Amino acid sequence: MSVTLALTSDAKNTVRTAAYGAVALLAAASAKPHKAATAGSVALMSATGAVGHVLAAKSKDITLSGKSVAELADQVLPALTTATALLRQQDPAEADNFRASVLVALDAASGSGRPGPVGAEMTRKITAALHAA
């Protein structure tokens, strides 16, 4: 059975911006940012369920800007919390699916082995934002 979410265009934008922004944050904290961004994005495109459909949709509505990691984090971390809350209101299982999908993408972006201290701290901040809702 397929779950459909009744998300507005703005809500879908928030979900996509949050997920892909999380990957962008971790990539920015990586020694190999292009490799990290690619691996994380592939993982997000592989998500399943209703969240997977939202993340896989061809869209140009992901808006991430900033001249520093701090400016990017100011956009992404609140978006992660908001996206999780929006999904939880409609279907708690899809909120869990979103969290899991983002965490898998972070794991893929960090590559094999443990991330360094910068990557580990960024992952901690992203995880905290996902669970703040």
Buried (B, 14 or more C-beta within 10 A) or exposed (E): EEEEBEBEEEBBBBBBBBBBBBBBBBBBBBEEBEEBBBBBBEBBEBBEBBBBBBBBEEBEEBEBEBEEBEEBBEBBBBBBBBBBEBBBEBBEBBBBBBBBBBBBBBBBBBBEEEBEEBBEEBBEBBBEBBEEB
